[in-house]
Amino acid sequence: MNKQQMAEILAKYTFSSFENFEFSPFGSGLIHGTYLIESENSKYILQEFNNAVFQFPERISHNQRLVKSQGNETFLPFQLPLPLVNSANKLITTVNGRLFRLFDFVSGQTIEEISELNQAYLAAQAYGIFAEWGKNVDATQLQDSIPDFHRLDLRFARLQEVASKKQSLSADEKDVLDFYLSQKELISAYKKLQAVLPPRLTHNDTKINNLIFSQDLQKVEALIDLDTLMSGYLMYDFGDLVRTVACSVAETSQNWKEIHLEIPVFKQLLLGYWEGVKSLASKEEAESLVLGGEVMTCIMGLRFFTDHLQGNVYYKVEYPEQNFHRAKNQMLLLQSLQTNKAELEKIWRTVTQL
């Protein structure tokens, strides 16, 4: 990207003067190309939209417009940086066949993992506040930007289908496959919840690095990566927090004996999330939260293992067995969640008072 190409893109936005600007690559995102734009006294983020990964950009724009029109951002204690509209009143700008979006810059820092328990609480509280704030958004009008993204039953069925066509597996692969195929009780519990849980506006990718913290890490300044805003269940967002924040190691770790649920972190996540959603959540939604960690961990394990059996066609890998190792990692976390379920339910009763 040279300055002339950048100027052609910025010329599509008329709310600011971009006659004099500087730009530089920004962040370490793997999906969208991202640049920091500095123009006079203002800073912006320009993102090249990757429509190979997100194949329905018009659905993403629809959802973001709906959220912006039906939700009052002034009631949020942090920023929700949605794309800025261009001179054609569109959120996505097309230049020479390439898609771009412009955002206000939010100052602060992101983290990949917590260094103290309070950060888990703050992260979960922010996502909970967002869920409660989103009650005014008509979830039935939201479109699936990634169809069936968190459908545990369909992910399970897909693994069954793909595995049935494999002629031979190693003993280690067979052990992991047998574990995931033994999760029919979890699938059944999930399907029962589907029948009673109301659709909500959910973020659907609640990793801690999708929050911008203040420089001292004592406050959440913004909730970002809003391409997965869709209709979902509260247990999806809470469950993905448990999966990604309360695990002892990263999902790429092969330190098998070190992989387990950090129960003190789980408690802080539940305290924070419940603080945000307690006035919103129905009895069934509240009860679904503990199962959310199992649901989301199982989903990711199913997806990783299915991709491994298909030859690594979806997730990027650094070596051929990486998706299998990711699936084994998630299996061990799921086992830890299920082993500690009685303790987690005890924490849930203490926190929710239900």
Secondary structure, DSSP 4 states (H G I P E B T S, - for coil): --HHHHHHHHTT--SS--SSEEEEE-S--SSSEEEEEEETTEEEEEEE--TTTS--HHHHHHHHHHHHHHS-GGGSSSB--PPPP-TTS-SSEEETTEEEEEEE---SB--SS-SSHHHHHHHHHHHHHHHHHGGGS-GGG---SSTTTT-HHHHHHHHHHHHTT-S---HHHHHHHHHHHTTHHHHHHHHHHHTTPPPEEE-S---GGGEEEPTTSSSEEEE--GGG-EEE-HHHHHHHHHHHHSBSS-TT---GGG--B-HHHHHHHHHHHHHHHTTT--HHHHHHHHHHHHHHHHHHHHHHHHHHHTTSSSS--SSTTHHHHHHHHHHHHHHHHHHTHHHHHHHHHHHH--
